[in-house]
Amino acid sequence: MGIEEVLLGLADRVLDLDEASLVQLQEKYLKKVSEFSPTRDWERATVVYFMINSVRVKNKIFNEKVKGSRPPEPPKKSKTRLKIVK
């Protein structure tokens, strides 16, 4: 299995996770990233933090694009008793 296949597999697994659950972990990993130490644990925490952040950015872009692609809703006609008088 090549590197690209491994990365695509990781992407699939991360995309299957619930964003709300990921958001709960983001602060924890931001703190670990902020407290640098030249260890494998710090490296892993950094990768985890950016994976979580990438899902959030992806969802933000996705939502903006979907929202922007919908036609605007037509204005609702209001029922008024007023009449134009000339």
PDB file of N, CA, C and O in Angstrom:
ATOM      1  N   MET A   1       0.855  -1.177   0.000  1.00  0.00           N
ATOM      2  CA  MET A   1       0.000   0.000   0.000  1.00  0.00           C
ATOM      3  C   MET A   1       0.899   1.238   0.000  1.00  0.00           C
ATOM      4  O   MET A   1       1.817   1.347   0.813  1.00  0.00           O
ATOM      5  N   GLY A   2       0.627   2.166  -0.918  1.00  0.00           N
ATOM      6  CA  GLY A   2       1.435   3.367  -1.046  1.00  0.00           C
ATOM      7  C   GLY A   2       1.019   4.455  -0.068  1.00  0.00           C
ATOM      8  O   GLY A   2      -0.006   4.362   0.608  1.00  0.00           O
ATOM      9  N   ILE A   3       1.839   5.474  -0.017  1.00  0.00           N
ATOM     10  CA  ILE A   3       1.588   6.591   0.903  1.00  0.00           C
ATOM     11  C   ILE A   3       0.246   7.256   0.601  1.00  0.00           C
ATOM     12  O   ILE A   3      -0.515   7.579   1.513  1.00  0.00           O
ATOM     13  N   GLU A   4      -0.036   7.455  -0.682  1.00  0.00           N
ATOM     14  CA  GLU A   4      -1.295   8.125  -1.032  1.00  0.00           C
ATOM     15  C   GLU A   4      -2.504   7.332  -0.560  1.00  0.00           C
ATOM     16  O   GLU A   4      -3.470   7.907  -0.059  1.00  0.00           O
ATOM     17  N   GLU A   5      -2.453   6.032  -0.716  1.00  0.00           N
ATOM     18  CA  GLU A   5      -3.565   5.198  -0.263  1.00  0.00           C
ATOM     19  C   GLU A   5      -3.735   5.266   1.246  1.00  0.00           C
ATOM     20  O   GLU A   5      -4.859   5.280   1.747  1.00  0.00           O
ATOM     21  N   VAL A   6      -2.626   5.308   1.970  1.00  0.00           N
ATOM     22  CA  VAL A   6      -2.690   5.421   3.427  1.00  0.00           C
ATOM     23  C   VAL A   6      -3.326   6.752   3.819  1.00  0.00           C
ATOM     24  O   VAL A   6      -4.195   6.801   4.690  1.00  0.00           O
ATOM     25  N   LEU A   7      -2.884   7.835   3.167  1.00  0.00           N
ATOM     26  CA  LEU A   7      -3.439   9.158   3.483  1.00  0.00           C
ATOM     27  C   LEU A   7      -4.927   9.238   3.136  1.00  0.00           C
ATOM     28  O   LEU A   7      -5.708   9.800   3.904  1.00  0.00           O
ATOM     29  N   LEU A   8      -5.320   8.690   2.005  1.00  0.00           N
ATOM     30  CA  LEU A   8      -6.736   8.694   1.637  1.00  0.00           C
ATOM     31  C   LEU A   8      -7.565   7.862   2.620  1.00  0.00           C
ATOM     32  O   LEU A   8      -8.696   8.220   2.948  1.00  0.00           O
ATOM     33  N   GLY A   9      -6.995   6.762   3.082  1.00  0.00           N
ATOM     34  CA  GLY A   9      -7.683   5.947   4.090  1.00  0.00           C
ATOM     35  C   GLY A   9      -7.857   6.711   5.404  1.00  0.00           C
ATOM     36  O   GLY A   9      -8.914   6.656   6.032  1.00  0.00           O
ATOM     37  N   LEU A  10      -6.803   7.422   5.807  1.00  0.00           N
ATOM     38  CA  LEU A  10      -6.904   8.247   7.019  1.00  0.00           C
ATOM     39  C   LEU A  10      -7.962   9.328   6.839  1.00  0.00           C
ATOM     40  O   LEU A  10      -8.751   9.588   7.748  1.00  0.00           O
ATOM     41  N   ALA A  11      -7.978   9.958   5.668  1.00  0.00           N
ATOM     42  CA  ALA A  11      -8.980  10.996   5.395  1.00  0.00           C
ATOM     43  C   ALA A  11     -10.390  10.426   5.505  1.00  0.00           C
ATOM     44  O   ALA A  11     -11.269  11.054   6.096  1.00  0.00           O
ATOM     45  N   ASP A  12     -10.610   9.247   4.941  1.00  0.00           N
ATOM     46  CA  ASP A  12     -11.932   8.615   5.033  1.00  0.00           C
ATOM     47  C   ASP A  12     -12.321   8.364   6.487  1.00  0.00           C
ATOM     48  O   ASP A  12     -13.460   8.607   6.886  1.00  0.00           O
ATOM     49  N   ARG A  13     -11.381   7.884   7.257  1.00  0.00           N
ATOM     50  CA  ARG A  13     -11.675   7.598   8.665  1.00  0.00           C
ATOM     51  C   ARG A  13     -11.979   8.872   9.446  1.00  0.00           C
ATOM     52  O   ARG A  13     -12.901   8.896  10.261  1.00  0.00           O
ATOM     53  N   VAL A  14     -11.208   9.928   9.201  1.00  0.00           N
ATOM     54  CA  VAL A  14     -11.433  11.197   9.907  1.00  0.00           C
ATOM     55  C   VAL A  14     -12.773  11.799   9.492  1.00  0.00           C
ATOM     56  O   VAL A  14     -13.504  12.327  10.330  1.00  0.00           O
ATOM     57  N   LEU A  15     -13.096  11.721   8.203  1.00  0.00           N
ATOM     58  CA  LEU A  15     -14.362  12.280   7.724  1.00  0.00           C
ATOM     59  C   LEU A  15     -15.573  11.543   8.280  1.00  0.00           C
ATOM     60  O   LEU A  15     -16.671  12.098   8.323  1.00  0.00           O
ATOM     61  N   ASP A  16     -15.383  10.304   8.705  1.00  0.00           N
ATOM     62  CA  ASP A  16     -16.481   9.545   9.297  1.00  0.00           C
ATOM     63  C   ASP A  16     -16.759   9.946  10.749  1.00  0.00           C
ATOM     64  O   ASP A  16     -17.782   9.558  11.312  1.00  0.00           O
ATOM     65  N   LEU A  17     -15.856  10.716  11.353  1.00  0.00           N
ATOM     66  CA  LEU A  17     -16.021  11.121  12.748  1.00  0.00           C
ATOM     67  C   LEU A  17     -16.980  12.304  12.851  1.00  0.00           C
ATOM     68  O   LEU A  17     -17.119  13.093  11.917  1.00  0.00           O
ATOM     69  N   ASP A  18     -17.628  12.409  13.986  1.00  0.00           N
ATOM     70  CA  ASP A  18     -18.580  13.474  14.255  1.00  0.00           C
ATOM     71  C   ASP A  18     -17.838  14.775  14.551  1.00  0.00           C
ATOM     72  O   ASP A  18     -16.946  14.802  15.398  1.00  0.00           O
ATOM     73  N   GLU A  19     -18.204  15.853  13.857  1.00  0.00           N
ATOM     74  CA  GLU A  19     -17.505  17.124  14.047  1.00  0.00           C
ATOM     75  C   GLU A  19     -17.632  17.628  15.477  1.00  0.00           C
ATOM     76  O   GLU A  19     -16.668  18.156  16.030  1.00  0.00           O
ATOM     77  N   ALA A  20     -18.800  17.474  16.081  1.00  0.00           N
ATOM     78  CA  ALA A  20     -18.990  17.956  17.454  1.00  0.00           C
ATOM     79  C   ALA A  20     -18.025  17.255  18.416  1.00  0.00           C
ATOM     80  O   ALA A  20     -17.487  17.885  19.327  1.00  0.00           O
ATOM     81  N   SER A  21     -17.814  15.978  18.216  1.00  0.00           N
ATOM     82  CA  SER A  21     -16.871  15.238  19.066  1.00  0.00           C
ATOM     83  C   SER A  21     -15.445  15.723  18.827  1.00  0.00           C
ATOM     84  O   SER A  21     -14.654  15.831  19.764  1.00  0.00           O
ATOM     85  N   LEU A  22     -15.123  16.012  17.571  1.00  0.00           N
ATOM     86  CA  LEU A  22     -13.786  16.502  17.257  1.00  0.00           C
ATOM     87  C   LEU A  22     -13.542  17.871  17.893  1.00  0.00           C
ATOM     88  O   LEU A  22     -12.457  18.138  18.410  1.00  0.00           O
ATOM     89  N   VAL A  23     -14.550  18.729  17.852  1.00  0.00           N
ATOM     90  CA  VAL A  23     -14.416  20.071  18.412  1.00  0.00           C
ATOM     91  C   VAL A  23     -14.112  20.002  19.905  1.00  0.00           C
ATOM     92  O   VAL A  23     -13.342  20.807  20.428  1.00  0.00           O
ATOM     93  N   GLN A  24     -14.719  19.036  20.581  1.00  0.00           N
ATOM     94  CA  GLN A  24     -14.466  18.890  22.020  1.00  0.00           C
ATOM     95  C   GLN A  24     -12.997  18.559  22.297  1.00  0.00           C
ATOM     96  O   GLN A  24     -12.468  18.917  23.350  1.00  0.00           O
ATOM     97  N   LEU A  25     -12.348  17.888  21.368  1.00  0.00           N
ATOM     98  CA  LEU A  25     -10.943  17.521  21.551  1.00  0.00           C
ATOM     99  C   LEU A  25      -9.972  18.605  21.091  1.00  0.00           C
ATOM    100  O   LEU A  25      -8.799  18.588  21.464  1.00  0.00           O
ATOM    101  N   GLN A  26     -10.449  19.536  20.291  1.00  0.00           N
ATOM    102  CA  GLN A  26      -9.544  20.506  19.683  1.00  0.00           C
ATOM    103  C   GLN A  26      -8.775  21.327  20.715  1.00  0.00           C
ATOM    104  O   GLN A  26      -7.567  21.513  20.564  1.00  0.00           O
ATOM    105  N   GLU A  27      -9.436  21.818  21.749  1.00  0.00           N
ATOM    106  CA  GLU A  27      -8.741  22.605  22.782  1.00  0.00           C
ATOM    107  C   GLU A  27      -7.649  21.792  23.466  1.00  0.00           C
ATOM    108  O   GLU A  27      -6.554  22.290  23.725  1.00  0.00           O
ATOM    109  N   LYS A  28      -7.966  20.543  23.752  1.00  0.00           N
ATOM    110  CA  LYS A  28      -6.995  19.665  24.409  1.00  0.00           C
ATOM    111  C   LYS A  28      -5.717  19.566  23.573  1.00  0.00           C
ATOM    112  O   LYS A  28      -4.608  19.659  24.099  1.00  0.00           O
ATOM    113  N   TYR A  29      -5.894  19.377  22.261  1.00  0.00           N
ATOM    114  CA  TYR A  29      -4.728  19.218  21.403  1.00  0.00           C
ATOM    115  C   TYR A  29      -4.039  20.542  21.098  1.00  0.00           C
ATOM    116  O   TYR A  29      -2.831  20.568  20.863  1.00  0.00           O
ATOM    117  N   LEU A  30      -4.784  21.632  21.099  1.00  0.00           N
ATOM    118  CA  LEU A  30      -4.162  22.940  20.944  1.00  0.00           C
ATOM    119  C   LEU A  30      -3.221  23.205  22.115  1.00  0.00           C
ATOM    120  O   LEU A  30      -2.124  23.732  21.934  1.00  0.00           O
ATOM    121  N   LYS A  31      -3.656  22.839  23.304  1.00  0.00           N
ATOM    122  CA  LYS A  31      -2.812  23.022  24.490  1.00  0.00           C
ATOM    123  C   LYS A  31      -1.539  22.182  24.373  1.00  0.00           C
ATOM    124  O   LYS A  31      -0.447  22.659  24.683  1.00  0.00           O
ATOM    125  N   LYS A  32      -1.682  20.927  23.925  1.00  0.00           N
ATOM    126  CA  LYS A  32      -0.498  20.068  23.772  1.00  0.00           C
ATOM    127  C   LYS A  32       0.459  20.621  22.722  1.00  0.00           C
ATOM    128  O   LYS A  32       1.677  20.564  22.895  1.00  0.00           O
ATOM    129  N   VAL A  33      -0.095  21.160  21.626  1.00  0.00           N
ATOM    130  CA  VAL A  33       0.741  21.724  20.566  1.00  0.00           C
ATOM    131  C   VAL A  33       1.461  22.965  21.080  1.00  0.00           C
ATOM    132  O   VAL A  33       2.624  23.195  20.749  1.00  0.00           O
ATOM    133  N   SER A  34       0.777  23.756  21.880  1.00  0.00           N
ATOM    134  CA  SER A  34       1.354  24.998  22.417  1.00  0.00           C
ATOM    135  C   SER A  34       2.491  24.742  23.388  1.00  0.00           C
ATOM    136  O   SER A  34       3.367  25.587  23.568  1.00  0.00           O
ATOM    137  N   GLU A  35       2.475  23.574  24.013  1.00  0.00           N
ATOM    138  CA  GLU A  35       3.510  23.215  24.987  1.00  0.00           C
ATOM    139  C   GLU A  35       4.552  22.325  24.303  1.00  0.00           C
ATOM    140  O   GLU A  35       4.605  21.115  24.523  1.00  0.00           O
ATOM    141  N   PHE A  36       5.368  22.957  23.475  1.00  0.00           N
ATOM    142  CA  PHE A  36       6.326  22.219  22.665  1.00  0.00           C
ATOM    143  C   PHE A  36       7.273  21.366  23.502  1.00  0.00           C
ATOM    144  O   PHE A  36       7.790  21.782  24.539  1.00  0.00           O
ATOM    145  N   SER A  37       7.470  20.160  22.997  1.00  0.00           N
ATOM    146  CA  SER A  37       8.543  19.307  23.501  1.00  0.00           C
ATOM    147  C   SER A  37       8.970  18.443  22.318  1.00  0.00           C
ATOM    148  O   SER A  37       8.128  17.987  21.544  1.00  0.00           O
ATOM    149  N   PRO A  38      10.257  18.220  22.180  1.00  0.00           N
ATOM    150  CA  PRO A  38      10.745  17.471  21.022  1.00  0.00           C
ATOM    151  C   PRO A  38      10.492  15.961  21.160  1.00  0.00           C
ATOM    152  O   PRO A  38      11.426  15.160  21.207  1.00  0.00           O
ATOM    153  N   THR A  39       9.213  15.603  21.224  1.00  0.00           N
ATOM    154  CA  THR A  39       8.853  14.199  21.436  1.00  0.00           C
ATOM    155  C   THR A  39       7.877  13.741  20.356  1.00  0.00           C
ATOM    156  O   THR A  39       7.269  14.551  19.656  1.00  0.00           O
ATOM    157  N   ARG A  40       7.747  12.452  20.246  1.00  0.00           N
ATOM    158  CA  ARG A  40       6.786  11.849  19.317  1.00  0.00           C
ATOM    159  C   ARG A  40       5.357  12.212  19.739  1.00  0.00           C
ATOM    160  O   ARG A  40       4.491  12.412  18.887  1.00  0.00           O
ATOM    161  N   ASP A  41       5.112  12.297  21.051  1.00  0.00           N
ATOM    162  CA  ASP A  41       3.773  12.666  21.529  1.00  0.00           C
ATOM    163  C   ASP A  41       3.385  14.061  21.049  1.00  0.00           C
ATOM    164  O   ASP A  41       2.248  14.280  20.633  1.00  0.00           O
ATOM    165  N   TRP A  42       4.327  15.006  21.105  1.00  0.00           N
ATOM    166  CA  TRP A  42       4.035  16.358  20.634  1.00  0.00           C
ATOM    167  C   TRP A  42       3.748  16.339  19.126  1.00  0.00           C
ATOM    168  O   TRP A  42       2.824  17.004  18.659  1.00  0.00           O
ATOM    169  N   GLU A  43       4.534  15.583  18.378  1.00  0.00           N
ATOM    170  CA  GLU A  43       4.331  15.479  16.929  1.00  0.00           C
ATOM    171  C   GLU A  43       2.946  14.907  16.615  1.00  0.00           C
ATOM    172  O   GLU A  43       2.239  15.415  15.745  1.00  0.00           O
ATOM    173  N   ARG A  44       2.574  13.860  17.324  1.00  0.00           N
ATOM    174  CA  ARG A  44       1.258  13.253  17.111  1.00  0.00           C
ATOM    175  C   ARG A  44       0.142  14.227  17.472  1.00  0.00           C
ATOM    176  O   ARG A  44      -0.851  14.329  16.752  1.00  0.00           O
ATOM    177  N   ALA A  45       0.303  14.943  18.583  1.00  0.00           N
ATOM    178  CA  ALA A  45      -0.700  15.920  18.999  1.00  0.00           C
ATOM    179  C   ALA A  45      -0.862  17.006  17.934  1.00  0.00           C
ATOM    180  O   ALA A  45      -1.977  17.455  17.668  1.00  0.00           O
ATOM    181  N   THR A  46       0.236  17.423  17.332  1.00  0.00           N
ATOM    182  CA  THR A  46       0.193  18.441  16.286  1.00  0.00           C
ATOM    183  C   THR A  46      -0.580  17.936  15.066  1.00  0.00           C
ATOM    184  O   THR A  46      -1.406  18.659  14.508  1.00  0.00           O
ATOM    185  N   VAL A  47      -0.317  16.729  14.665  1.00  0.00           N
ATOM    186  CA  VAL A  47      -1.021  16.147  13.515  1.00  0.00           C
ATOM    187  C   VAL A  47      -2.513  15.994  13.836  1.00  0.00           C
ATOM    188  O   VAL A  47      -3.362  16.295  12.997  1.00  0.00           O
ATOM    189  N   VAL A  48      -2.826  15.535  15.032  1.00  0.00           N
ATOM    190  CA  VAL A  48      -4.234  15.386  15.443  1.00  0.00           C
ATOM    191  C   VAL A  48      -4.930  16.742  15.436  1.00  0.00           C
ATOM    192  O   VAL A  48      -6.043  16.871  14.925  1.00  0.00           O
ATOM    193  N   TYR A  49      -4.279  17.747  16.000  1.00  0.00           N
ATOM    194  CA  TYR A  49      -4.880  19.088  16.037  1.00  0.00           C
ATOM    195  C   TYR A  49      -5.205  19.565  14.624  1.00  0.00           C
ATOM    196  O   TYR A  49      -6.299  20.072  14.375  1.00  0.00           O
ATOM    197  N   PHE A  50      -4.275  19.409  13.714  1.00  0.00           N
ATOM    198  CA  PHE A  50      -4.504  19.901  12.363  1.00  0.00           C
ATOM    199  C   PHE A  50      -5.502  19.039  11.588  1.00  0.00           C
ATOM    200  O   PHE A  50      -6.173  19.543  10.687  1.00  0.00           O
ATOM    201  N   MET A  51      -5.609  17.774  11.914  1.00  0.00           N
ATOM    202  CA  MET A  51      -6.669  16.961  11.294  1.00  0.00           C
ATOM    203  C   MET A  51      -8.038  17.463  11.742  1.00  0.00           C
ATOM    204  O   MET A  51      -8.954  17.603  10.932  1.00  0.00           O
ATOM    205  N   ILE A  52      -8.165  17.732  13.034  1.00  0.00           N
ATOM    206  CA  ILE A  52      -9.431  18.266  13.558  1.00  0.00           C
ATOM    207  C   ILE A  52      -9.729  19.612  12.888  1.00  0.00           C
ATOM    208  O   ILE A  52     -10.846  19.854  12.430  1.00  0.00           O
ATOM    209  N   ASN A  53      -8.734  20.465  12.838  1.00  0.00           N
ATOM    210  CA  ASN A  53      -8.924  21.783  12.245  1.00  0.00           C
ATOM    211  C   ASN A  53      -9.280  21.669  10.762  1.00  0.00           C
ATOM    212  O   ASN A  53     -10.084  22.454  10.258  1.00  0.00           O
ATOM    213  N   SER A  54      -8.696  20.714  10.069  1.00  0.00           N
ATOM    214  CA  SER A  54      -8.985  20.555   8.642  1.00  0.00           C
ATOM    215  C   SER A  54     -10.446  20.165   8.412  1.00  0.00           C
ATOM    216  O   SER A  54     -11.060  20.612   7.442  1.00  0.00           O
ATOM    217  N   VAL A  55     -11.002  19.342   9.287  1.00  0.00           N
ATOM    218  CA  VAL A  55     -12.415  18.968   9.168  1.00  0.00           C
ATOM    219  C   VAL A  55     -13.289  20.204   9.381  1.00  0.00           C
ATOM    220  O   VAL A  55     -14.266  20.403   8.658  1.00  0.00           O
ATOM    221  N   ARG A  56     -12.952  21.016  10.346  1.00  0.00           N
ATOM    222  CA  ARG A  56     -13.740  22.233  10.606  1.00  0.00           C
ATOM    223  C   ARG A  56     -13.668  23.198   9.432  1.00  0.00           C
ATOM    224  O   ARG A  56     -14.682  23.772   9.034  1.00  0.00           O
ATOM    225  N   VAL A  57     -12.477  23.378   8.877  1.00  0.00           N
ATOM    226  CA  VAL A  57     -12.325  24.269   7.718  1.00  0.00           C
ATOM    227  C   VAL A  57     -13.076  23.701   6.522  1.00  0.00           C
ATOM    228  O   VAL A  57     -13.755  24.438   5.806  1.00  0.00           O
ATOM    229  N   LYS A  58     -12.959  22.411   6.305  1.00  0.00           N
ATOM    230  CA  LYS A  58     -13.668  21.766   5.194  1.00  0.00           C
ATOM    231  C   LYS A  58     -15.159  21.976   5.332  1.00  0.00           C
ATOM    232  O   LYS A  58     -15.825  22.314   4.352  1.00  0.00           O
ATOM    233  N   ASN A  59     -15.701  21.787   6.520  1.00  0.00           N
ATOM    234  CA  ASN A  59     -17.141  21.954   6.737  1.00  0.00           C
ATOM    235  C   ASN A  59     -17.569  23.407   6.543  1.00  0.00           C
ATOM    236  O   ASN A  59     -18.645  23.674   6.008  1.00  0.00           O
ATOM    237  N   LYS A  60     -16.733  24.336   6.973  1.00  0.00           N
ATOM    238  CA  LYS A  60     -17.056  25.760   6.795  1.00  0.00           C
ATOM    239  C   LYS A  60     -17.125  26.102   5.310  1.00  0.00           C
ATOM    240  O   LYS A  60     -18.076  26.744   4.865  1.00  0.00           O
ATOM    241  N   ILE A  61     -16.134  25.682   4.550  1.00  0.00           N
ATOM    242  CA  ILE A  61     -16.127  25.938   3.107  1.00  0.00           C
ATOM    243  C   ILE A  61     -17.315  25.261   2.447  1.00  0.00           C
ATOM    244  O   ILE A  61     -17.997  25.863   1.617  1.00  0.00           O
ATOM    245  N   PHE A  62     -17.564  24.013   2.812  1.00  0.00           N
ATOM    246  CA  PHE A  62     -18.677  23.254   2.240  1.00  0.00           C
ATOM    247  C   PHE A  62     -19.999  23.973   2.489  1.00  0.00           C
ATOM    248  O   PHE A  62     -20.796  24.155   1.569  1.00  0.00           O
ATOM    249  N   ASN A  63     -20.226  24.381   3.737  1.00  0.00           N
ATOM    250  CA  ASN A  63     -21.481  25.056   4.081  1.00  0.00           C
ATOM    251  C   ASN A  63     -21.632  26.382   3.348  1.00  0.00           C
ATOM    252  O   ASN A  63     -22.727  26.718   2.898  1.00  0.00           O
ATOM    253  N   GLU A  64     -20.545  27.138   3.222  1.00  0.00           N
ATOM    254  CA  GLU A  64     -20.606  28.404   2.499  1.00  0.00           C
ATOM    255  C   GLU A  64     -20.936  28.181   1.024  1.00  0.00           C
ATOM    256  O   GLU A  64     -21.728  28.924   0.445  1.00  0.00           O
ATOM    257  N   LYS A  65     -20.337  27.172   0.423  1.00  0.00           N
ATOM    258  CA  LYS A  65     -20.573  26.895  -0.995  1.00  0.00           C
ATOM    259  C   LYS A  65     -21.997  26.399  -1.218  1.00  0.00           C
ATOM    260  O   LYS A  65     -22.650  26.804  -2.180  1.00  0.00           O
ATOM    261  N   VAL A  66     -22.483  25.527  -0.339  1.00  0.00           N
ATOM    262  CA  VAL A  66     -23.843  25.009  -0.479  1.00  0.00           C
ATOM    263  C   VAL A  66     -24.842  26.139  -0.272  1.00  0.00           C
ATOM    264  O   VAL A  66     -25.814  26.260  -1.018  1.00  0.00           O
ATOM    265  N   LYS A  67     -24.604  26.956   0.728  1.00  0.00           N
ATOM    266  CA  LYS A  67     -25.489  28.083   1.015  1.00  0.00           C
ATOM    267  C   LYS A  67     -25.505  29.054  -0.157  1.00  0.00           C
ATOM    268  O   LYS A  67     -26.560  29.574  -0.520  1.00  0.00           O
ATOM    269  N   GLY A  68     -24.350  29.297  -0.745  1.00  0.00           N
ATOM    270  CA  GLY A  68     -24.239  30.218  -1.863  1.00  0.00           C
ATOM    271  C   GLY A  68     -24.817  29.682  -3.160  1.00  0.00           C
ATOM    272  O   GLY A  68     -25.152  30.457  -4.056  1.00  0.00           O
ATOM    273  N   SER A  69     -24.938  28.365  -3.272  1.00  0.00           N
ATOM    274  CA  SER A  69     -25.437  27.787  -4.522  1.00  0.00           C
ATOM    275  C   SER A  69     -26.957  27.697  -4.563  1.00  0.00           C
ATOM    276  O   SER A  69     -27.530  27.471  -5.628  1.00  0.00           O
ATOM    277  N   ARG A  70     -27.609  27.867  -3.437  1.00  0.00           N
ATOM    278  CA  ARG A  70     -29.069  27.842  -3.413  1.00  0.00           C
ATOM    279  C   ARG A  70     -29.616  29.149  -3.954  1.00  0.00           C
ATOM    280  O   ARG A  70     -29.091  30.221  -3.651  1.00  0.00           O
ATOM    281  N   PRO A  71     -30.670  29.063  -4.754  1.00  0.00           N
ATOM    282  CA  PRO A  71     -31.269  30.320  -5.197  1.00  0.00           C
ATOM    283  C   PRO A  71     -31.908  31.032  -4.013  1.00  0.00           C
ATOM    284  O   PRO A  71     -32.437  30.384  -3.109  1.00  0.00           O
ATOM    285  N   PRO A  72     -31.863  32.352  -4.012  1.00  0.00           N
ATOM    286  CA  PRO A  72     -32.458  33.069  -2.881  1.00  0.00           C
ATOM    287  C   PRO A  72     -33.966  32.825  -2.829  1.00  0.00           C
ATOM    288  O   PRO A  72     -34.636  32.699  -3.854  1.00  0.00           O
ATOM    289  N   GLU A  73     -34.465  32.765  -1.618  1.00  0.00           N
ATOM    290  CA  GLU A  73     -35.904  32.550  -1.449  1.00  0.00           C
ATOM    291  C   GLU A  73     -36.646  33.800  -1.891  1.00  0.00           C
ATOM    292  O   GLU A  73     -36.249  34.919  -1.567  1.00  0.00           O
ATOM    293  N   PRO A  74     -37.733  33.599  -2.639  1.00  0.00           N
ATOM    294  CA  PRO A  74     -38.498  34.783  -3.071  1.00  0.00           C
ATOM    295  C   PRO A  74     -39.145  35.453  -1.860  1.00  0.00           C
ATOM    296  O   PRO A  74     -39.506  34.787  -0.890  1.00  0.00           O
ATOM    297  N   PRO A  75     -39.286  36.770  -1.927  1.00  0.00           N
ATOM    298  CA  PRO A  75     -39.918  37.453  -0.792  1.00  0.00           C
ATOM    299  C   PRO A  75     -41.367  37.005  -0.647  1.00  0.00           C
ATOM    300  O   PRO A  75     -42.077  36.792  -1.629  1.00  0.00           O
ATOM    301  N   LYS A  76     -41.772  36.873   0.586  1.00  0.00           N
ATOM    302  CA  LYS A  76     -43.143  36.454   0.853  1.00  0.00           C
ATOM    303  C   LYS A  76     -44.072  37.629   0.615  1.00  0.00           C
ATOM    304  O   LYS A  76     -43.777  38.766   0.984  1.00  0.00           O
ATOM    305  N   LYS A  77     -45.191  37.331  -0.004  1.00  0.00           N
ATOM    306  CA  LYS A  77     -46.182  38.374  -0.235  1.00  0.00           C
ATOM    307  C   LYS A  77     -46.902  38.644   1.074  1.00  0.00           C
ATOM    308  O   LYS A  77     -47.389  37.735   1.746  1.00  0.00           O
ATOM    309  N   SER A  78     -46.950  39.889   1.404  1.00  0.00           N
ATOM    310  CA  SER A  78     -47.636  40.240   2.643  1.00  0.00           C
ATOM    311  C   SER A  78     -49.083  40.587   2.319  1.00  0.00           C
ATOM    312  O   SER A  78     -49.385  41.197   1.293  1.00  0.00           O
ATOM    313  N   LYS A  79     -49.937  40.193   3.194  1.00  0.00           N
ATOM    314  CA  LYS A  79     -51.345  40.523   3.042  1.00  0.00           C
ATOM    315  C   LYS A  79     -51.567  41.879   3.696  1.00  0.00           C
ATOM    316  O   LYS A  79     -51.443  42.036   4.911  1.00  0.00           O
ATOM    317  N   THR A  80     -51.886  42.822   2.883  1.00  0.00           N
ATOM    318  CA  THR A  80     -52.113  44.159   3.419  1.00  0.00           C
ATOM    319  C   THR A  80     -53.477  44.681   2.972  1.00  0.00           C
ATOM    320  O   THR A  80     -53.985  44.330   1.907  1.00  0.00           O
ATOM    321  N   ARG A  81     -54.019  45.485   3.774  1.00  0.00           N
ATOM    322  CA  ARG A  81     -55.307  46.064   3.443  1.00  0.00           C
ATOM    323  C   ARG A  81     -55.152  47.436   2.801  1.00  0.00           C
ATOM    324  O   ARG A  81     -56.126  48.078   2.407  1.00  0.00           O
ATOM    325  N   LEU A  82     -53.914  47.857   2.710  1.00  0.00           N
ATOM    326  CA  LEU A  82     -53.650  49.151   2.097  1.00  0.00           C
ATOM    327  C   LEU A  82     -53.756  49.046   0.593  1.00  0.00           C
ATOM    328  O   LEU A  82     -53.373  48.035   0.005  1.00  0.00           O
ATOM    329  N   LYS A  83     -54.277  50.092  -0.033  1.00  0.00           N
ATOM    330  CA  LYS A  83     -54.395  50.127  -1.485  1.00  0.00           C
ATOM    331  C   LYS A  83     -53.711  51.377  -1.979  1.00  0.00           C
ATOM    332  O   LYS A  83     -53.709  52.410  -1.309  1.00  0.00           O
ATOM    333  N   ILE A  84     -53.128  51.274  -3.165  1.00  0.00           N
ATOM    334  CA  ILE A  84     -52.494  52.420  -3.771  1.00  0.00           C
ATOM    335  C   ILE A  84     -53.605  53.333  -4.302  1.00  0.00           C
ATOM    336  O   ILE A  84     -54.483  52.892  -5.044  1.00  0.00           O
ATOM    337  N   VAL A  85     -53.554  54.582  -3.920  1.00  0.00           N
ATOM    338  CA  VAL A  85     -54.551  55.567  -4.355  1.00  0.00           C
ATOM    339  C   VAL A  85     -53.845  56.592  -5.224  1.00  0.00           C
ATOM    340  O   VAL A  85     -52.806  57.134  -4.848  1.00  0.00           O
ATOM    341  N   LYS A  86     -54.426  56.852  -6.399  1.00  0.00           N
ATOM    342  CA  LYS A  86     -53.807  57.833  -7.291  1.00  0.00           C
ATOM    343  C   LYS A  86     -54.544  59.129  -7.230  1.00  0.00           C
ATOM    344  O   LYS A  86     -54.173  60.083  -7.914  1.00  0.00           O
TER     345      LYS A  86
END
